[in-house]
Amino acid sequence: MNEATQTRKGATNKSSQSRRGKSASSSNPVKSEPITISLAYETRESMIRVAAYLKAEQRGFVNGSPEQDWLEAEREVDKNLAAAS
């Protein structure tokens, strides 16, 4: 029996046990674990690129610096990713 089958079988057994009320773990409260967001480097960079472009667009592509737009966008994206995880 492969690992996936064992996992599915284990999940089915737990499910049927909890429906019958005989599961020992049913009396324990469910503990939530923090969600971890894992992004590829390219995905994060793409998010920063779009945010930097939108910053430049909002000011009409004048009186600004692409480097400053990038740094601000990078901080915003990282802040939002940290808040989401």
N, CA, C and O atoms as CSV, one atom per row, in Angstrom:
chain,resi,resn,atom,element,x,y,z
A,1,MET,N,N,0.863,-1.182,0.000
A,1,MET,CA,C,0.000,0.000,0.000
A,1,MET,C,C,0.897,1.229,0.000
A,1,MET,O,O,1.820,1.317,0.809
A,2,ASN,N,N,0.640,2.180,-0.896
A,2,ASN,CA,C,1.500,3.364,-0.957
A,2,ASN,C,C,1.089,4.395,0.085
A,2,ASN,O,O,0.048,4.267,0.730
A,3,GLU,N,N,1.919,5.412,0.239
A,3,GLU,CA,C,1.704,6.423,1.275
A,3,GLU,C,C,0.399,7.185,1.081
A,3,GLU,O,O,-0.310,7.449,2.053
A,4,ALA,N,N,0.066,7.545,-0.173
A,4,ALA,CA,C,-1.168,8.284,-0.448
A,4,ALA,C,C,-2.388,7.458,-0.064
A,4,ALA,O,O,-3.351,7.988,0.491
A,5,THR,N,N,-2.352,6.152,-0.360
A,5,THR,CA,C,-3.470,5.281,-0.011
A,5,THR,C,C,-3.595,5.183,1.495
A,5,THR,O,O,-4.700,5.214,2.036
A,6,GLN,N,N,-2.464,5.066,2.173
A,6,GLN,CA,C,-2.502,5.003,3.626
A,6,GLN,C,C,-3.085,6.275,4.209
A,6,GLN,O,O,-3.870,6.220,5.156
A,7,THR,N,N,-2.714,7.414,3.658
A,7,THR,CA,C,-3.228,8.683,4.149
A,7,THR,C,C,-4.733,8.762,3.942
A,7,THR,O,O,-5.475,9.150,4.845
A,8,ARG,N,N,-5.179,8.390,2.739
A,8,ARG,CA,C,-6.614,8.431,2.466
A,8,ARG,C,C,-7.360,7.460,3.360
A,8,ARG,O,O,-8.420,7.797,3.887
A,9,LYS,N,N,-6.830,6.271,3.540
A,9,LYS,CA,C,-7.482,5.284,4.378
A,9,LYS,C,C,-7.547,5.778,5.816
A,9,LYS,O,O,-8.569,5.624,6.485
A,10,GLY,N,N,-6.446,6.378,6.294
A,10,GLY,CA,C,-6.429,6.915,7.646
A,10,GLY,C,C,-7.441,8.026,7.817
A,10,GLY,O,O,-8.095,8.123,8.855
A,11,ALA,N,N,-7.572,8.864,6.805
A,11,ALA,CA,C,-8.539,9.961,6.863
A,11,ALA,C,C,-9.952,9.414,6.885
A,11,ALA,O,O,-10.804,9.932,7.607
A,12,THR,N,N,-10.217,8.369,6.103
A,12,THR,CA,C,-11.544,7.761,6.065
A,12,THR,C,C,-11.877,7.152,7.406
A,12,THR,O,O,-12.995,7.314,7.896
A,13,ASN,N,N,-10.923,6.448,8.016
A,13,ASN,CA,C,-11.166,5.838,9.311
A,13,ASN,C,C,-11.444,6.888,10.372
A,13,ASN,O,O,-12.351,6.717,11.187
A,14,LYS,N,N,-10.689,7.957,10.375
A,14,LYS,CA,C,-10.918,9.028,11.347
A,14,LYS,C,C,-12.287,9.658,11.137
A,14,LYS,O,O,-12.991,9.972,12.096
A,15,SER,N,N,-12.655,9.837,9.881
A,15,SER,CA,C,-13.938,10.448,9.570
A,15,SER,C,C,-15.079,9.579,10.066
A,15,SER,O,O,-16.024,10.084,10.672
A,16,SER,N,N,-15.001,8.282,9.817
A,16,SER,CA,C,-16.079,7.395,10.244
A,16,SER,C,C,-16.117,7.276,11.759
A,16,SER,O,O,-17.193,7.143,12.342
A,17,GLN,N,N,-14.942,7.322,12.411
A,17,GLN,CA,C,-14.911,7.273,13.864
A,17,GLN,C,C,-15.562,8.502,14.467
A,17,GLN,O,O,-16.304,8.397,15.444
A,18,SER,N,N,-15.292,9.673,13.892
A,18,SER,CA,C,-15.846,10.890,14.472
A,18,SER,C,C,-17.352,10.950,14.281
A,18,SER,O,O,-18.053,11.536,15.106
A,19,ARG,N,N,-17.870,10.346,13.192
A,19,ARG,CA,C,-19.320,10.315,12.990
A,19,ARG,C,C,-19.996,9.455,14.040
A,19,ARG,O,O,-21.127,9.727,14.441
A,20,ARG,N,N,-19.297,8.409,14.489
A,20,ARG,CA,C,-19.863,7.524,15.508
A,20,ARG,C,C,-19.621,8.048,16.911
A,20,ARG,O,O,-20.190,7.543,17.878
A,21,GLY,N,N,-18.769,9.069,17.020
A,21,GLY,CA,C,-18.498,9.644,18.330
A,21,GLY,C,C,-17.536,8.831,19.163
A,21,GLY,O,O,-17.456,9.047,20.373
A,22,LYS,N,N,-16.794,7.896,18.568
A,22,LYS,CA,C,-15.894,7.035,19.320
A,22,LYS,C,C,-14.448,7.476,19.229
A,22,LYS,O,O,-13.571,6.795,19.760
A,23,SER,N,N,-14.175,8.568,18.586
A,23,SER,CA,C,-12.800,9.018,18.415
A,23,SER,C,C,-12.295,9.634,19.713
A,23,SER,O,O,-12.959,10.474,20.320
A,24,ALA,N,N,-11.117,9.204,20.122
A,24,ALA,CA,C,-10.527,9.741,21.344
A,24,ALA,C,C,-10.164,11.210,21.185
A,24,ALA,O,O,-10.167,11.964,22.158
A,25,SER,N,N,-9.848,11.621,19.943
A,25,SER,CA,C,-9.434,13.001,19.734
A,25,SER,C,C,-10.616,13.953,19.607
A,25,SER,O,O,-10.412,15.166,19.554
A,26,SER,N,N,-11.843,13.445,19.556
A,26,SER,CA,C,-12.988,14.329,19.384
A,26,SER,C,C,-13.225,15.212,20.601
A,26,SER,O,O,-13.862,16.259,20.485
A,27,SER,N,N,-12.726,14.811,21.765
A,27,SER,CA,C,-12.910,15.626,22.956
A,27,SER,C,C,-11.841,16.715,23.073
A,27,SER,O,O,-11.972,17.635,23.882
A,28,ASN,N,N,-10.781,16.606,22.259
A,28,ASN,CA,C,-9.721,17.604,22.288
A,28,ASN,C,C,-10.057,18.770,21.375
A,28,ASN,O,O,-10.538,18.557,20.261
A,29,PRO,N,N,-9.816,19.995,21.820
A,29,PRO,CA,C,-10.073,21.135,20.931
A,29,PRO,C,C,-9.102,21.126,19.748
A,29,PRO,O,O,-7.969,20.658,19.858
A,30,VAL,N,N,-9.566,21.645,18.638
A,30,VAL,CA,C,-8.730,21.716,17.450
A,30,VAL,C,C,-7.721,22.838,17.630
A,30,VAL,O,O,-8.085,23.966,17.962
A,31,LYS,N,N,-6.450,22.521,17.407
A,31,LYS,CA,C,-5.399,23.526,17.529
A,31,LYS,C,C,-5.078,24.041,16.141
A,31,LYS,O,O,-4.766,23.268,15.236
A,32,SER,N,N,-5.157,25.345,15.982
A,32,SER,CA,C,-4.836,25.910,14.672
A,32,SER,C,C,-3.341,26.195,14.601
A,32,SER,O,O,-2.717,26.620,15.574
A,33,GLU,N,N,-2.792,25.949,13.424
A,33,GLU,CA,C,-1.384,26.212,13.196
A,33,GLU,C,C,-1.265,27.390,12.256
A,33,GLU,O,O,-2.133,27.595,11.408
A,34,PRO,N,N,-0.189,28.181,12.394
A,34,PRO,CA,C,-0.028,29.333,11.497
A,34,PRO,C,C,0.110,28.877,10.051
A,34,PRO,O,O,0.700,27.835,9.764
A,35,ILE,N,N,-0.440,29.668,9.158
A,35,ILE,CA,C,-0.343,29.393,7.734
A,35,ILE,C,C,0.972,29.964,7.229
A,35,ILE,O,O,1.312,31.113,7.514
A,36,THR,N,N,1.699,29.165,6.488
A,36,THR,CA,C,2.964,29.612,5.923
A,36,THR,C,C,2.790,29.781,4.427
A,36,THR,O,O,2.352,28.863,3.733
A,37,ILE,N,N,3.137,30.960,3.935
A,37,ILE,CA,C,3.057,31.221,2.506
A,37,ILE,C,C,4.445,31.080,1.925
A,37,ILE,O,O,5.391,31.730,2.369
A,38,SER,N,N,4.552,30.239,0.945
A,38,SER,CA,C,5.827,30.019,0.297
A,38,SER,C,C,5.713,30.475,-1.150
A,38,SER,O,O,4.920,29.935,-1.922
A,39,LEU,N,N,6.507,31.468,-1.509
A,39,LEU,CA,C,6.479,31.990,-2.868
A,39,LEU,C,C,7.811,31.762,-3.542
A,39,LEU,O,O,8.867,31.818,-2.912
A,40,ALA,N,N,7.744,31.510,-4.806
A,40,ALA,CA,C,8.970,31.454,-5.579
A,40,ALA,C,C,9.528,32.871,-5.671
A,40,ALA,O,O,8.778,33.847,-5.642
A,41,TYR,N,N,10.840,32.971,-5.781
A,41,TYR,CA,C,11.488,34.269,-5.894
A,41,TYR,C,C,10.886,35.076,-7.036
A,41,TYR,O,O,10.667,36.281,-6.908
A,42,GLU,N,N,10.619,34.401,-8.158
A,42,GLU,CA,C,10.084,35.078,-9.341
A,42,GLU,C,C,8.693,35.655,-9.080
A,42,GLU,O,O,8.351,36.711,-9.614
A,43,THR,N,N,7.895,34.976,-8.269
A,43,THR,CA,C,6.550,35.461,-7.951
A,43,THR,C,C,6.625,36.731,-7.120
A,43,THR,O,O,5.919,37.701,-7.398
A,44,ARG,N,N,7.474,36.729,-6.107
A,44,ARG,CA,C,7.636,37.923,-5.267
A,44,ARG,C,C,8.155,39.083,-6.107
A,44,ARG,O,O,7.671,40.209,-5.991
A,45,GLU,N,N,9.143,38.801,-6.955
A,45,GLU,CA,C,9.708,39.847,-7.801
A,45,GLU,C,C,8.649,40.407,-8.753
A,45,GLU,O,O,8.608,41.614,-8.993
A,46,SER,N,N,7.820,39.563,-9.277
A,46,SER,CA,C,6.745,40.009,-10.167
A,46,SER,C,C,5.757,40.914,-9.423
A,46,SER,O,O,5.296,41.918,-9.967
A,47,MET,N,N,5.439,40.554,-8.191
A,47,MET,CA,C,4.542,41.383,-7.384
A,47,MET,C,C,5.156,42.755,-7.149
A,47,MET,O,O,4.463,43.769,-7.226
A,48,ILE,N,N,6.456,42.793,-6.863
A,48,ILE,CA,C,7.148,44.059,-6.634
A,48,ILE,C,C,7.168,44.880,-7.924
A,48,ILE,O,O,6.932,46.088,-7.898
A,49,ARG,N,N,7.447,44.231,-9.035
A,49,ARG,CA,C,7.512,44.928,-10.332
A,49,ARG,C,C,6.172,45.603,-10.643
A,49,ARG,O,O,6.141,46.759,-11.067
A,50,VAL,N,N,5.083,44.891,-10.436
A,50,VAL,CA,C,3.753,45.455,-10.707
A,50,VAL,C,C,3.462,46.617,-9.762
A,50,VAL,O,O,2.962,47.656,-10.193
A,51,ALA,N,N,3.769,46.449,-8.486
A,51,ALA,CA,C,3.522,47.514,-7.513
A,51,ALA,C,C,4.348,48.759,-7.830
A,51,ALA,O,O,3.853,49.880,-7.710
A,52,ALA,N,N,5.607,48.569,-8.235
A,52,ALA,CA,C,6.457,49.710,-8.590
A,52,ALA,C,C,5.911,50.425,-9.825
A,52,ALA,O,O,5.911,51.655,-9.885
A,53,TYR,N,N,5.450,49.661,-10.799
A,53,TYR,CA,C,4.870,50.262,-12.001
A,53,TYR,C,C,3.632,51.080,-11.634
A,53,TYR,O,O,3.459,52.195,-12.127
A,54,LEU,N,N,2.783,50.543,-10.788
A,54,LEU,CA,C,1.572,51.265,-10.390
A,54,LEU,C,C,1.905,52.558,-9.651
A,54,LEU,O,O,1.209,53.560,-9.812
A,55,LYS,N,N,2.961,52.543,-8.847
A,55,LYS,CA,C,3.389,53.773,-8.174
A,55,LYS,C,C,3.788,54.835,-9.199
A,55,LYS,O,O,3.389,55.994,-9.091
A,56,ALA,N,N,4.575,54.429,-10.188
A,56,ALA,CA,C,5.005,55.378,-11.233
A,56,ALA,C,C,3.799,55.864,-12.035
A,56,ALA,O,O,3.708,57.043,-12.375
A,57,GLU,N,N,2.901,54.977,-12.326
A,57,GLU,CA,C,1.703,55.336,-13.094
A,57,GLU,C,C,0.845,56.345,-12.332
A,57,GLU,O,O,0.311,57.284,-12.922
A,58,GLN,N,N,0.716,56.149,-11.022
A,58,GLN,CA,C,-0.101,57.053,-10.203
A,58,GLN,C,C,0.426,58.478,-10.220
A,58,GLN,O,O,-0.355,59.422,-10.101
A,59,ARG,N,N,1.709,58.652,-10.362
A,59,ARG,CA,C,2.270,60.007,-10.394
A,59,ARG,C,C,2.490,60.489,-11.821
A,59,ARG,O,O,3.113,61.529,-12.029
A,60,GLY,N,N,1.988,59.750,-12.810
A,60,GLY,CA,C,2.093,60.158,-14.206
A,60,GLY,C,C,3.470,59.942,-14.803
A,60,GLY,O,O,3.814,60.580,-15.798
A,61,PHE,N,N,4.267,59.056,-14.219
A,61,PHE,CA,C,5.617,58.730,-14.697
A,61,PHE,C,C,6.561,59.942,-14.707
A,61,PHE,O,O,7.536,59.963,-15.459
A,62,VAL,N,N,6.272,60.945,-13.875
A,62,VAL,CA,C,7.151,62.116,-13.775
A,62,VAL,C,C,7.510,62.346,-12.311
A,62,VAL,O,O,6.848,61.846,-11.401
A,63,ASN,N,N,8.581,63.122,-12.111
A,63,ASN,CA,C,9.003,63.521,-10.762
A,63,ASN,C,C,9.169,62.342,-9.812
A,63,ASN,O,O,8.646,62.355,-8.698
A,64,GLY,N,N,9.875,61.361,-10.243
A,64,GLY,CA,C,10.109,60.221,-9.366
A,64,GLY,C,C,11.313,59.422,-9.809
A,64,GLY,O,O,11.970,59.747,-10.798
A,65,SER,N,N,11.582,58.406,-9.084
A,65,SER,CA,C,12.740,57.566,-9.345
A,65,SER,C,C,12.299,56.105,-9.422
A,65,SER,O,O,11.628,55.625,-8.509
A,66,PRO,N,N,12.654,55.395,-10.476
A,66,PRO,CA,C,12.314,53.971,-10.562
A,66,PRO,C,C,12.896,53.169,-9.385
A,66,PRO,O,O,12.279,52.218,-8.906
A,67,GLU,N,N,14.073,53.563,-8.937
A,67,GLU,CA,C,14.695,52.876,-7.802
A,67,GLU,C,C,13.877,53.080,-6.525
A,67,GLU,O,O,13.664,52.143,-5.755
A,68,GLN,N,N,13.423,54.313,-6.315
A,68,GLN,CA,C,12.609,54.603,-5.133
A,68,GLN,C,C,11.273,53.877,-5.212
A,68,GLN,O,O,10.795,53.348,-4.209
A,69,ASP,N,N,10.663,53.846,-6.407
A,69,ASP,CA,C,9.414,53.098,-6.590
A,69,ASP,C,C,9.621,51.633,-6.239
A,69,ASP,O,O,8.793,51.025,-5.560
A,70,TRP,N,N,10.735,51.066,-6.709
A,70,TRP,CA,C,11.024,49.649,-6.453
A,70,TRP,C,C,11.200,49.390,-4.956
A,70,TRP,O,O,10.640,48.433,-4.422
A,71,LEU,N,N,11.971,50.237,-4.284
A,71,LEU,CA,C,12.215,50.032,-2.857
A,71,LEU,C,C,10.934,50.149,-2.036
A,71,LEU,O,O,10.712,49.366,-1.113
A,72,GLU,N,N,10.095,51.123,-2.370
A,72,GLU,CA,C,8.816,51.281,-1.669
A,72,GLU,C,C,7.898,50.093,-1.948
A,72,GLU,O,O,7.241,49.576,-1.044
A,73,ALA,N,N,7.862,49.672,-3.197
A,73,ALA,CA,C,7.021,48.528,-3.566
A,73,ALA,C,C,7.508,47.261,-2.862
A,73,ALA,O,O,6.702,46.448,-2.411
A,74,GLU,N,N,8.811,47.100,-2.770
A,74,GLU,CA,C,9.380,45.933,-2.098
A,74,GLU,C,C,8.965,45.897,-0.627
A,74,GLU,O,O,8.589,44.844,-0.111
A,75,ARG,N,N,9.033,47.038,0.041
A,75,ARG,CA,C,8.621,47.100,1.447
A,75,ARG,C,C,7.134,46.771,1.594
A,75,ARG,O,O,6.743,46.035,2.500
A,76,GLU,N,N,6.317,47.313,0.707
A,76,GLU,CA,C,4.869,47.067,0.776
A,76,GLU,C,C,4.534,45.601,0.528
A,76,GLU,O,O,3.729,45.014,1.251
A,77,VAL,N,N,5.145,45.015,-0.485
A,77,VAL,CA,C,4.878,43.610,-0.797
A,77,VAL,C,C,5.326,42.725,0.373
A,77,VAL,O,O,4.582,41.838,0.792
A,78,ASP,N,N,6.510,42.950,0.893
A,78,ASP,CA,C,6.998,42.155,2.012
A,78,ASP,C,C,6.107,42.320,3.250
A,78,ASP,O,O,5.848,41.355,3.970
A,79,LYS,N,N,5.650,43.533,3.486
A,79,LYS,CA,C,4.750,43.789,4.625
A,79,LYS,C,C,3.434,43.028,4.442
A,79,LYS,O,O,2.935,42.412,5.384
A,80,ASN,N,N,2.878,43.071,3.237
A,80,ASN,CA,C,1.620,42.361,2.979
A,80,ASN,C,C,1.790,40.850,3.063
A,80,ASN,O,O,0.908,40.156,3.568
A,81,LEU,N,N,2.904,40.340,2.577
A,81,LEU,CA,C,3.160,38.903,2.668
A,81,LEU,C,C,3.332,38.455,4.122
A,81,LEU,O,O,2.860,37.386,4.510
A,82,ALA,N,N,4.009,39.279,4.917
A,82,ALA,CA,C,4.196,38.949,6.328
A,82,ALA,C,C,2.861,38.972,7.075
A,82,ALA,O,O,2.613,38.135,7.943
A,83,ALA,N,N,2.011,39.932,6.732
A,83,ALA,CA,C,0.702,40.028,7.381
A,83,ALA,C,C,-0.203,38.846,7.008
A,83,ALA,O,O,-1.049,38.426,7.798
A,84,ALA,N,N,-0.011,38.321,5.796
A,84,ALA,CA,C,-0.842,37.216,5.323
A,84,ALA,C,C,-0.399,35.869,5.887
A,84,ALA,O,O,-1.153,34.897,5.842
A,85,SER,N,N,0.807,35.810,6.413
A,85,SER,CA,C,1.274,34.503,6.909
A,85,SER,C,C,1.129,34.356,8.395
A,85,SER,O,O,1.480,33.314,8.949
